[in-house]
Amino acid sequence: MVRLHVKRGGESQFLLEAPGSARLAELTALAARIHNGRLKVQRLCSEMEELAEHGISLPYNMQGLTDEQIEELKLKDEWAEKCVPSGGSIFRKDEMGRRNGFAPNKKMQQVIKKTIEEAKALISKKQVQANTYVNMETVKDALEQLRGAVMIVYPMGLPPHDPIRMEFEDKEDLSGTHKGQGAPGREPVVSHEEQKEMMLYYYRKQEELKKLEEEDDDSFLNAEWADNHALKRQFHGVKDIKWGPR
C-alpha cells in the first residue's frame, strides 16, 4: 500500500491510501472524486446552515424580492405549506431573500447543526494531523448523515428547487455560486498538461517501487524522487503530492 498526501496551495487537504498496483489514471481519478466529494459536503453544510436558520428555499421567481413586490406581483410559494418542518416552525426572516423564513424549531435546528459538525469532522483537513485516511466511503458517510438529518426535519422532503435537494440528486449548478450563497463553487480544473506532469511523476515513483520489491534494499532513500518536496507546482486544486512506501 502507498499513501498520497494531497495538498492545495501548500495546505494539506487529505490523506489517501491506495494499493501499490493501482493504475495511474485510477489514482488520479480517485483523488479527484474524493476532492470533489469533500467540496460537495462543504456546499451542503453551508446550505443546511441556512436551512436551519431560515427554512426552505423560495422559488426562483420570488428570491430577492421584498414582501411588497411579492404582493404586488401576486406570487405565492406553493411549497411553504407542503414542506413544514417537524414540530412546527419559527419565523426568522432571511435578509438575503433566498429562503422563506420559516425555520425549524430549536430542537430540529440542533439536529441539523450537530449533523453538520459531524459531517465536517469526517472530511476535515485535521484528519491529516490525525494520520487518518479519507476515501470515498468517508465522503459517502458524511453525505448520508446530512441526508438523514434533512429527512428527520423534513420527512416530506424539500422543494425540487432547493439547493440541498439538488445536491443530493446531483442536479446542482456548479457553474458558480449565486450572490450571497457563500457556498464553495467548483474548483479550477487541472489542465491536460498538468495532469500529464502528475501522471509522469506517479509513473517514475511506481517504477522505483517495483525496483525496490525486486532488490529489497533501501537505496531508494537517496533517490531524487523520494524527496517529499520534489513536486512543488500549483495544480489548481491538487498540489505537493507525497507518496512513499509504508
SERO-4910 file (N, C-alpha, C, O; in steps of 0.05 Angstrom, whole numbers):
BEGIN
 pado doro    nc1    nc2    nc3   cac1   cac2   cac3    cc1    cc2    cc3    oc1    oc2    oc3
  Met    A     17    -24      0      0      0      0     18     25      0     39     25     11
  Val    A      8     46    -13     22     71    -13      3     93     -3    -21     90     -2
  Arg    A     15    115      4     -1    137     15      3    163     -2     25    171     -8
  Leu    A    -19    175     -9    -19    201    -22    -26    223     -3    -45    221     13
  His    A    -10    244     -3    -16    267     14    -23    290     -4     -6    302    -17
  Val    A    -49    296     -6    -59    315    -25    -60    343    -12    -71    346     10
  Lys    A    -48    362    -25    -46    390    -15    -57    409    -36    -58    403    -60
  Arg    A    -64    433    -27    -72    454    -45    -61    480    -34    -67    487    -11
  Gly    A    -46    495    -50    -34    520    -41    -16    516    -17    -14    534      0
  Gly    A     -3    493    -16     15    487      7      0    478     32     13    472     52
  Glu    A    -27    476     30    -43    468     54    -53    440     50    -64    433     29
  Ser    A    -50    424     71    -59    396     70    -89    394     66   -104    410     78
  Gln    A    -98    376     49   -126    371     45   -135    344     56   -154    343     73
  Phe    A   -123    323     48   -130    297     58   -108    276     52    -92    280     34
  Leu    A   -109    254     66    -91    231     61   -107    209     47   -130    204     54
  Leu    A    -95    197     28   -108    175     13    -90    151     11    -66    153      4
  Glu    A   -100    128     19    -85    103     17    -95     87     -7   -119     85    -11
  Ala    A    -76     77    -22    -84     62    -46    -64     39    -50    -41     40    -41
  Pro    A    -73     17    -64    -55     -5    -70    -32      4    -87    -35     21   -105
  Gly    A     -8     -8    -83     15      0    -99     11     -8   -128     25      2   -146
  Ser    A     -7    -27   -133    -12    -37   -161    -32    -20   -176    -37    -25   -199
  Ala    A    -43      0   -163    -64     17   -176    -52     32   -200    -30     41   -199
  Arg    A    -68     33   -221    -60     47   -245    -60     77   -240    -74     88   -223
  Leu    A    -43     91   -255    -40    120   -252    -66    135   -257    -74    153   -242
  Ala    A    -80    127   -278   -105    140   -285   -126    136   -263   -142    153   -257
  Glu    A   -125    112   -251   -144    106   -229   -138    123   -204   -157    133   -192
  Leu    A   -113    126   -198   -105    143   -175   -113    172   -179   -124    185   -161
  Thr    A   -108    182   -203   -115    210   -209   -145    214   -207   -154    234   -195
  Ala    A   -161    195   -218   -190    197   -218   -201    195   -190   -219    209   -182
  Leu    A   -189    176   -174   -198    172   -146   -193    197   -129   -211    206   -114
  Ala    A   -169    209   -132   -163    233   -117   -182    256   -124   -190    271   -107
  Ala    A   -189    258   -150   -207    279   -159   -235    274   -148   -248    293   -140
  Arg    A   -244    249   -148   -271    243   -137   -273    250   -108   -293    261    -99
  Ile    A   -252    243    -93   -253    249    -64   -252    279    -60   -267    290    -43
  His    A   -235    293    -75   -233    322    -73   -260    335    -79   -270    352    -64
  Asn    A   -273    327   -101   -299    338   -108   -321    330    -88   -339    345    -82
  Gly    A   -318    306    -76   -337    297    -56   -336    314    -31   -356    320    -19
  Arg    A   -311    321    -23   -308    338      0   -320    366     -5   -332    377     13
  Leu    A   -317    376    -29   -329    402    -36   -359    400    -35   -373    419    -26
  Lys    A   -370    378    -43   -400    374    -43   -410    374    -14   -430    387     -8
  Val    A   -395    361      4   -403    361     32   -402    389     43   -419    397     58
  Gln    A   -381    404     36   -378    432     45   -401    449     35   -412    466     50
  Arg    A   -409    445     10   -431    461     -1   -457    454     14   -473    472     21
  Leu    A   -462    429     18   -486    420     33   -487    431     61   -507    441     70
  Cys    A   -464    430     75   -463    441    102   -470    471    102   -484    480    120
  Ser    A   -459    485     83   -465    514     81   -494    519     77   -506    537     90
  Glu    A   -507    504     59   -535    508     53   -553    499     76   -573    511     82
  Met    A   -544    477     89   -560    467    112   -559    486    136   -578    486    152
  Glu    A   -538    501    139   -537    521    160   -558    542    155   -571    552    173
  Glu    A   -561    549    129   -582    568    122   -610    556    125   -628    570    133
  Leu    A   -612    531    119   -638    517    123   -646    518    152   -670    523    159
  Ala    A   -627    513    170   -633    513    199   -641    541    208   -658    544    227
  Glu    A   -630    561    196   -635    589    205   -659    601    192   -673    617    205
  His    A   -665    594    166   -686    609    152   -705    591    136   -721    601    120
  Gly    A   -704    565    140   -724    548    126   -717    542     97   -695    546     88
  Ile    A   -737    532     83   -733    522     56   -728    545     36   -734    569     41
  Ser    A   -717    538     13   -711    558     -8   -737    567    -22   -755    552    -27
  Leu    A   -738    593    -27   -761    605    -42   -759    597    -72   -737    591    -81
  Pro    A   -781    596    -86   -780    592   -115   -762    614   -128   -760    636   -117
  Tyr    A   -750    608   -150   -731    626   -163   -744    654   -168   -731    674   -165
  Asn    A   -770    654   -176   -783    679   -184   -790    696   -160   -800    719   -163
  Met    A   -786    686   -135   -791    702   -111   -766    710    -96   -767    727    -78
  Gln    A   -744    698   -103   -719    704    -89   -709    733    -94   -709    742   -116
  Gly    A   -702    746    -72   -692    773    -74   -713    795    -74   -706    819    -75
  Leu    A   -739    787    -75   -760    807    -76   -769    815    -48   -766    800    -29
  Thr    A   -779    839    -45   -790    848    -20   -818    837    -17   -830    828    -36
  Asp    A   -828    839      8   -856    830     12   -875    845     -5   -895    834    -15
  Glu    A   -870    871     -8   -888    888    -24   -887    880    -53   -908    879    -66
  Gln    A   -864    873    -63   -862    865    -91   -876    838    -96   -889    834   -116
  Ile    A   -873    820    -76   -886    794    -79   -916    797    -79   -931    784    -94
  Glu    A   -926    815    -61   -955    820    -60   -964    834    -86   -986    827    -96
  Glu    A   -949    852    -96   -957    867   -120   -958    848   -144   -975    851   -161
  Leu    A   -939    830   -145   -938    811   -168   -956    787   -164   -958    770   -181
  Lys    A   -968    786   -140   -987    764   -133   -973    736   -135   -985    717   -146
  Leu    A   -949    735   -124   -934    710   -124   -940    694    -99   -944    706    -78
  Lys    A   -939    668   -101   -945    651    -78   -926    627    -78   -921    615    -99
  Asp    A   -915    621    -55   -897    598    -52   -914    574    -46   -923    570    -23
  Glu    A   -919    558    -66   -936    534    -62   -923    512    -45   -937    494    -36
  Trp    A   -897    514    -41   -883    494    -25   -883    500      5   -877    482     21
  Ala    A   -890    524     12   -889    532     40   -907    515     58   -900    508     80
  Glu    A   -931    508     47   -950    492     63   -943    462     61   -952    446     78
  Lys    A   -929    454     39   -922    426     36   -898    418     52   -896    395     61
  Cys    A   -879    436     56   -854    430     69   -851    444     95   -836    463     98
  Val    A   -867    435    115   -866    446    142   -848    429    159   -852    405    160
  Pro    A   -828    440    173   -810    424    189   -824    410    212   -844    420    223
  Ser    A   -813    387    219   -824    371    242   -826    388    267   -806    402    274
  Gly    A   -848    387    281   -851    402    305   -859    431    301   -860    447    321
  Gly    A   -863    439    276   -871    466    271   -847    484    265   -824    476    266
  Ser    A   -853    510    260   -832    528    252   -832    554    269   -852    560    283
  Ile    A   -810    568    267   -808    594    280   -798    613    257   -783    605    240
  Phe    A   -808    638    258   -802    656    236   -776    671    240   -772    684    261
  Arg    A   -758    668    221   -732    683    221   -728    693    193   -719    677    175
  Lys    A   -733    717    188   -732    728    161   -703    726    150   -684    732    163
  Asp    A   -702    718    125   -677    716    110   -672    742     96   -685    749     77
  Glu    A   -652    758    106   -647    784     94   -637    782     66   -639    802     51
  Met    A   -626    759     58   -617    756     31   -640    749     12   -637    750    -13
  Gly    A   -663    743     23   -687    737      7   -685    711     -9   -698    708    -30
  Arg    A   -670    692      1   -667    666    -13   -685    645     -1   -695    627    -15
  Arg    A   -690    646     25   -706    626     39   -731    639     51   -732    663     56
  Asn    A   -751    622     57   -778    633     64   -780    643     92   -801    655     99
  Gly    A   -760    638    109   -760    649    137   -773    632    157   -771    637    181
  Phe    A   -787    610    149   -800    592    168   -780    570    176   -780    548    164
  Ala    A   -764    576    196   -742    558    204   -753    536    223   -774    539    235
  Pro    A   -738    514    224   -746    493    243   -744    503    272   -731    523    277
  Asn    A   -758    489    290   -757    497    318   -728    491    329   -712    478    315
  Lys    A   -723    500    353   -696    498    364   -686    469    365   -662    464    360
  Lys    A   -703    450    372   -695    422    374   -687    412    347   -666    398    345
  Met    A   -702    418    326   -695    408    299   -671    423    288   -655    412    272
  Gln    A   -668    448    296   -644    463    288   -619    449    299   -598    447    285
  Gln    A   -620    439    323   -598    426    335   -591    400    321   -568    392    318
  Val    A   -612    386    312   -608    361    297   -591    367    272   -572    353    266
  Ile    A   -598    389    258   -584    396    233   -556    405    240   -537    397    227
  Lys    A   -553    423    260   -527    434    266   -507    414    277   -483    414    270
  Lys    A   -517    395    293   -499    374    303   -490    356    281   -467    348    280
  Thr    A   -508    350    262   -501    332    240   -480    346    222   -462    334    211
  Ile    A   -484    372    218   -465    388    202   -437    386    214   -417    382    200
  Glu    A   -435    389    240   -409    387    254   -396    360    250   -372    358    245
  Glu    A   -412    339    252   -402    311    249   -393    306    220   -372    293    216
  Ala    A   -408    316    201   -401    312    173   -375    328    166   -358    317    152
  Lys    A   -373    352    176   -349    368    171   -325    354    183   -303    355    171
  Ala    A   -328    342    207   -305    329    220   -295    305    204   -271    300    203
  Leu    A   -313    291    190   -305    268    175   -286    275    152   -267    260    146
  Ile    A   -291    298    139   -275    305    116   -256    329    122   -245    341    104
  Ser    A   -253    334    147   -236    357    156   -207    354    149   -196    331    147
  Lys    A   -193    376    144   -165    376    139   -149    366    163   -127    357    161
  Lys    A   -162    368    187   -149    359    211   -145    329    212   -130    318    228
  Gln    A   -159    315    194   -155    286    192   -126    279    184   -116    258    190
  Val    A   -113    298    170    -85    294    162    -68    293    187    -50    276    190
  Gln    A    -72    312    205    -57    313    230    -61    288    247    -43    279    261
  Ala    A    -85    277    245    -92    253    260    -82    228    245    -87    205    255
  Asn    A    -69    232    222    -60    210    206    -83    190    198    -79    166    196
  Thr    A   -106    202    192   -130    187    185   -135    190    155   -136    213    145
  Tyr    A   -140    168    141   -145    169    113   -173    177    107   -192    171    122
  Val    A   -177    191     84   -204    198     75   -207    184     48   -191    187     30
  Asn    A   -229    169     45   -235    156     19   -264    161     11   -278    177     24
  Met    A   -273    148    -10   -300    153    -19   -321    144      1   -342    155      2
  Glu    A   -314    123     16   -333    114     37   -336    136     58   -358    140     69
  Thr    A   -315    150     65   -316    172     84   -335    193     74   -352    203     88
  Val    A   -331    200     48   -348    221     36   -377    212     36   -395    228     42
  Lys    A   -382    187     28   -410    176     28   -423    177     55   -446    183     58
  Asp    A   -407    170     75   -417    170    103   -426    198    111   -447    202    122
  Ala    A   -410    218    104   -416    246    110   -442    254     96   -459    267    107
  Leu    A   -444    247     70   -468    254     55   -493    241     66   -514    253     67
  Glu    A   -491    215     74   -514    201     85   -523    213    111   -546    214    117
  Gln    A   -504    221    128   -511    234    153   -526    260    148   -546    265    162
  Leu    A   -517    275    129   -531    300    123   -559    295    111   -578    308    118
  Arg    A   -560    275     94   -586    268     82   -606    258    104   -629    265    104
  Gly    A   -595    243    123   -612    233    145   -623    255    162   -646    254    170
  Ala    A   -607    276    168   -616    298    184   -638    313    170   -658    321    182
  Val    A   -635    317    144   -656    331    128   -682    315    129   -704    327    131
  Met    A   -680    289    126   -704    272    127   -718    273    154   -743    271    155
  Ile    A   -703    275    175   -715    277    202   -730    303    205   -753    303    215
  Val    A   -718    325    196   -731    351    200   -752    356    179   -772    369    184
  Tyr    A   -748    346    155   -767    350    133   -774    323    120   -765    316     98
  Pro    A   -790    307    135   -796    279    125   -811    279     98   -810    260     84
  Met    A   -825    301     92   -839    303     66   -820    311     44   -828    311     20
  Gly    A   -795    317     50   -776    325     30   -775    356     27   -791    370     38
  Leu    A   -755    364     11   -752    393      5   -762    399    -23   -764    381    -40
  Pro    A   -767    424    -29   -776    432    -56   -755    424    -76   -731    424    -70
  Pro    A   -763    418   -101   -744    409   -121   -724    430   -128   -702    424   -139
  His    A   -730    456   -123   -711    478   -130   -692    484   -107   -674    501   -110
  Asp    A   -695    471    -83   -678    477    -61   -650    466    -67   -647    443    -75
  Pro    A   -629    482    -63   -601    474    -69   -593    448    -55   -577    433    -65
  Ile    A   -605    444    -31   -598    420    -16   -608    395    -30   -593    375    -33
  Arg    A   -633    395    -38   -644    373    -53   -630    369    -79   -625    346    -88
  Met    A   -623    390    -93   -609    388   -118   -581    376   -115   -572    361   -132
  Glu    A   -568    382    -92   -542    370    -86   -546    340    -83   -530    324    -94
  Phe    A   -565    331    -67   -570    303    -62   -577    288    -87   -571    264    -90
  Glu    A   -590    301   -106   -598    289   -131   -578    293   -153   -583    287   -176
  Asp    A   -555    305   -146   -534    311   -165   -544    328   -188   -536    325   -211
  Lys    A   -561    347   -182   -571    366   -202   -561    395   -196   -572    414   -207
  Glu    A   -541    397   -178   -532    424   -170   -519    439   -193   -508    426   -212
  Asp    A   -520    465   -192   -508    482   -212   -480    489   -203   -476    503   -183
  Leu    A   -459    478   -217   -432    482   -209   -418    503   -227   -393    505   -227
  Ser    A   -434    518   -242   -421    539   -259   -412    563   -242   -399    581   -253
  Gly    A   -420    563   -217   -412    586   -199   -433    587   -177   -453    572   -178
  Thr    A   -430    605   -158   -450    608   -137   -466    633   -141   -456    653   -152
  His    A   -492    632   -132   -508    656   -134   -500    676   -113   -489    669    -92
  Lys    A   -505    701   -118   -498    722    -99   -509    717    -72   -533    713    -68
  Gly    A   -490    717    -52   -499    715    -24   -500    686    -14   -504    682     10
  Gln    A   -496    666    -31   -498    639    -21   -475    632     -3   -478    620     18
  Gly    A   -451    640    -12   -428    635      5   -418    606      4   -399    600     18
  Ala    A   -431    588    -11   -423    561    -12   -400    558    -32   -398    572    -52
  Pro    A   -381    539    -27   -359    536    -45   -368    528    -73   -386    512    -76
  Gly    A   -356    540    -93   -363    534   -121   -344    512   -131   -330    500   -116
  Arg    A   -345    508   -157   -328    488   -170   -299    497   -169   -293    520   -173
  Glu    A   -281    478   -162   -253    484   -161   -242    486   -190   -253    473   -208
  Pro    A   -220    501   -195   -209    502   -221   -201    474   -230   -190    458   -215
  Val    A   -206    468   -256   -200    441   -266   -170    440   -273   -158    459   -284
  Val    A   -158    417   -267   -130    412   -273   -127    410   -304   -142    395   -316
  Ser    A   -108    425   -316   -105    424   -345    -94    398   -354    -83    382   -338
  His    A    -96    393   -380    -86    368   -392    -56    366   -388    -46    344   -381
  Glu    A    -41    387   -392    -12    387   -389     -4    381   -360     14    366   -355
  Glu    A    -19    394   -341    -13    389   -313    -19    361   -305     -4    349   -289
  Gln    A    -40    350   -316    -47    322   -310    -25    303   -320    -19    283   -308
  Lys    A    -14    310   -344      7    293   -355     32    294   -337     45    274   -333
  Glu    A     38    318   -326     61    320   -308     57    303   -283     75    290   -274
  Met    A     33    304   -272     26    289   -249     29    259   -254     41    244   -238
  Met    A     19    250   -277     20    221   -283     48    212   -288     55    189   -281
  Leu    A     64    229   -300     93    223   -304    107    220   -278    123    202   -274
  Tyr    A    100    237   -259    112    237   -232    104    210   -218    121    197   -206
  Tyr    A     79    203   -220     69    177   -208     84    154   -221     91    135   -207
  Tyr    A     87    155   -248     98    133   -262    127    128   -253    135    105   -248
  Arg    A    143    149   -250    170    146   -241    172    134   -213    189    117   -207
  Lys    A    153    142   -196    153    131   -169    145    102   -169    156     86   -154
  Gln    A    126     95   -186    118     67   -187    141     49   -197    145     27   -187
  Glu    A    156     59   -217    179     44   -227    199     39   -205    211     18   -203
  Glu    A    204     60   -189    223     58   -167    213     37   -146    229     22   -135
  Leu    A    187     38   -141    176     19   -122    178     -9   -131    183    -28   -115
  Lys    A    175    -14   -157    178    -41   -169    207    -50   -165    212    -74   -158
  Lys    A    226    -32   -170    254    -40   -166    260    -47   -137    275    -65   -131
  Leu    A    247    -32   -119    250    -37    -90    242    -66    -83    256    -80    -69
  Glu    A    219    -74    -94    209   -100    -88    228   -122    -99    231   -143    -86
  Glu    A    241   -116   -122    259   -136   -134    285   -136   -119    297   -158   -115
  Glu    A    296   -113   -111    322   -112    -99    322   -114    -69    341   -122    -57
  Asp    A    299   -107    -57    295   -109    -28    317    -95    -13    329   -106      6
  Asp    A    322    -69    -20    341    -53     -5    329    -25      0    307    -20     -9
  Asp    A    344     -8     13    334     18     20    350     40      5    350     63     14
  Ser    A    362     33    -18    377     53    -33    360     75    -44    369     97    -51
  Phe    A    333     70    -46    315     89    -57    314    115    -40    306    136    -50
  Leu    A    323    113    -14    320    136      3    337    160     -7    332    183      0
  Asn    A    358    154    -22    375    175    -32    367    185    -60    379    203    -71
  Ala    A    346    172    -71    337    179    -98    323    206    -98    311    214    -78
  Glu    A    325    221   -120    313    248   -122    283    247   -119    271    264   -107
  Trp    A    270    225   -130    241    224   -128    231    221   -100    208    227    -94
  Ala    A    248    210    -82    240    206    -54    238    231    -38    228    232    -16
  Asp    A    248    253    -49    247    279    -36    218    288    -34    205    292    -55
  Asn    A    207    291    -10    179    299     -7    173    327    -18    150    334    -21
  His    A    194    342    -24    189    369    -35    195    371    -65    198    393    -75
  Ala    A    196    348    -78    203    348   -106    182    359   -124    187    371   -145
  Leu    A    157    356   -116    135    365   -133    123    391   -121    104    390   -105
  Lys    A    135    414   -128    127    440   -118    114    456   -140    124    478   -147
  Arg    A     93    446   -150     79    460   -171     50    464   -163     39    449   -148
  Gln    A     38    485   -173     10    491   -168     -7    475   -188     -4    479   -212
  Phe    A    -26    458   -178    -42    442   -195    -72    450   -194    -89    433   -198
  His    A    -78    475   -187   -106    484   -187   -123    465   -171   -145    458   -179
  Gly    A   -114    457   -147   -131    440   -131   -117    416   -120   -125    406   -100
  Val    A    -96    407   -134    -81    384   -124    -51    391   -126    -41    397   -147
  Lys    A    -38    391   -103    -10    401   -102      6    386    -81     -5    376    -62
  Asp    A     32    385    -86     51    373    -66     42    346    -58     38    341    -34
  Ile    A     39    328    -77     31    301    -70     55    285    -60     75    283    -74
  Lys    A     53    274    -36     74    259    -24     67    229    -24     46    222    -15
  Trp    A     86    213    -34     80    185    -37    104    169    -29    126    173    -40
  Gly    A    101    152     -9    124    135     -2    114    108      8     91    106     16
  Pro    A    130     88      8    122     61     17    117     62     46    130     76     61
  Arg    A     98     46     55     93     44     83    107     20     95    104     14    119
***
